[in-house]
Amino acid sequence: MSTLESRSRLTDEGAQEMTDRPVEGGVEVLRELGAVLRMSEADAQAAAGSETTDGETTIINMGPQHPSTHGVLRLMLELDGETVLRTKPVIGYLHTGMEKTGEQLTYLQGPTNATRMDYASPLFTELVFSMATEALLGVEVPPRAVWIRMLMTEINRISSHLLFLATNGMDLGAVSMMLYGWREREETLRFLEKVTGLRMNHNYIRPGGVAADLPDGWRDDVLRLMDMLPPRLEEYDILMTGQPIWRERLQGVGVITTEEAIALGATGPILRSTGYAWDLRRDMPYLAYDQVDFDVVVGTYGDCFDRYAIRLNEVRESIRIILQILDRMPPGDYRLQDKKVTPPPRARIDESMEALIHHFKIFTEGFKVPEGDVYVAIESPRGELGCYLVSDGSSKPYRMRIRGPSFFNLQCLPHMMRGGLIADAVAVISSVDPIMGEVDR
């Protein structure tokens, strides 16, 4: 065996390695394009043949240490000069086994595991896990808990989109946008910290309601936040939306069609950028979204600019929802008053031995959930976030499976980047807004 062959074997990555185009012919293109659009192998080979190359192509790695791959995402790119012919996303560098971990934790402990999946919008994974657990229990949370959940997740949606706007600006050279977006996000995190005790990974939304009621002065804090944001969003419009350089970098870049997005399972701003108005808050209402008025923001061309503009305007729609929540927040309990699910109040533990025993058993053994299975889906900032739970009647899930939108949205990268420039690859990745903790789990 030659030295070159032995080195090749040592560095071979198996199925996840991108093979050379002359070896694969149209098969690789069939996997990327034909599997989505139901093309035959002959059509895929024709598509491969339509890409004219002046010479040999180059296969390079982008990531997993690249600063603009938004975490440990790795892309294998086949380039003809600076033109991207093929893209192969490689994931798994952040794998933590959260779904298997969730099967070893009680339902009460579950949210503190789920909240770490999407660390940019942790309240959404807490919410979907709690709603799935409540569906298995067959219980309804008190109205105040429902509206608190809406308030907190919409503020979390704003903070997530502000993080996108900050990093999207940085990825494309608008460094000042990183400073401004981070500045506004800090204000939203400050409120979340005041309510939950933590800036991120809150463990605030739990089966049966929320961990604690809203603190004194919360309404004034929210109003200050809602007054501060609109003028800042106007600044973003001046800084980016109307700027010719910004439009040149985003318009017509990373285009995807409605048919491709649906076939790939893409949801959220990626699907809506194609003009398909699908939002679970409106189309499959949960919590009390059917009682508030808001618009579903859609694009036209399915390009990077549409995805940017949708998230910017979704912040405005979230502000609109939050102001309605302030007017309609009901009084009452912030969690279910069911001794089988809810621990006793802290003050009772000092007065009653029964309350102390009850508290101890709830937090050590957990509560039992009837046998069955359920799938619950909500609209996270990145798209459809689903939780599938199977109960065997014990205090821990028998099976837990999360449908992370970032995982499905990443499948769109080969279609968005095909035929574009490598300089546009960063813009396309940024427009997907992937959270790798949710992808790898």
MOBELLIN-V769855 format. One record per residue. OMEGA is omega in whole degrees, -180 to 180 (none if undefined). Layout:
omega
OMEGA
OMEGA
This chain:
omega
-180
179
-180
180
-180
177
179
179
-179
-177
-179
-178
174
-173
-177
178
177
-177
-177
-177
180
-179
-173
-176
-178
-175
-179
178
178
180
-175
-172
-175
-178
-180
-174
177
178
173
179
178
178
179
177
177
178
178
-179
-179
178
-178
178
-179
-178
-179
176
-179
175
-179
173
168
-174
9
-180
-178
-177
-177
174
171
-177
-175
172
177
176
169
-174
169
-174
166
-170
177
-180
180
177
-179
177
178
176
177
-176
175
-177
-179
-174
-178
177
-174
-180
176
176
-180
179
178
-179
176
180
178
178
-174
-177
-179
173
-177
-175
-177
180
177
-174
175
177
-173
-177
-179
178
173
-177
-175
177
-180
180
177
178
180
177
177
179
-177
-178
174
-180
180
-178
-179
178
178
-177
174
178
178
-180
-175
-179
178
174
176
176
178
-178
179
180
176
176
176
-178
179
-176
177
176
-180
-179
-175
174
177
-172
-179
179
177
-180
-177
-180
179
-180
-179
179
178
180
179
179
179
177
179
179
180
-178
-171
-177
-178
177
-178
178
-163
-171
-177
178
-175
176
-179
-180
178
-173
-177
177
178
-176
176
178
-177
-177
178
179
-179
180
177
179
-178
176
-177
-170
-175
179
178
177
175
177
178
178
180
-175
-170
-168
-176
-175
-178
-178
180
180
179
-177
-172
-175
180
-179
177
-176
174
-178
177
-179
179
-178
180
-180
-179
-179
179
179
177
-177
179
179
-179
179
179
-179
-180
-173
180
179
-175
179
179
-172
175
-168
174
-172
179
-178
177
-180
178
-176
176
180
173
-176
-180
176
-179
-170
-179
-179
-177
-179
178
-178
175
-176
179
-178
178
-178
174
174
179
178
177
175
179
179
-177
179
175
178
180
-179
-170
-180
-177
172
175
-176
177
176
-178
178
180
-174
-180
-175
-170
175
-179
177
-177
-177
-178
-177
179
-173
-170
176
178
179
179
179
179
179
-178
-177
180
-174
177
-178
-176
178
-179
-178
-179
178
178
176
-176
172
179
-180
177
-180
176
178
-178
179
-176
176
-176
177
176
-180
172
179
175
179
-180
-179
179
177
175
174
177
-179
179
173
-179
-178
-179
-179
-179
-178
179
178
-178
-173
-180
-179
180
-172
-176
178
179
179
179
177
179
-178
-180
179
-179
178
-179
-178
177
180
-178
172
-170
174
178
179
-174
179
none
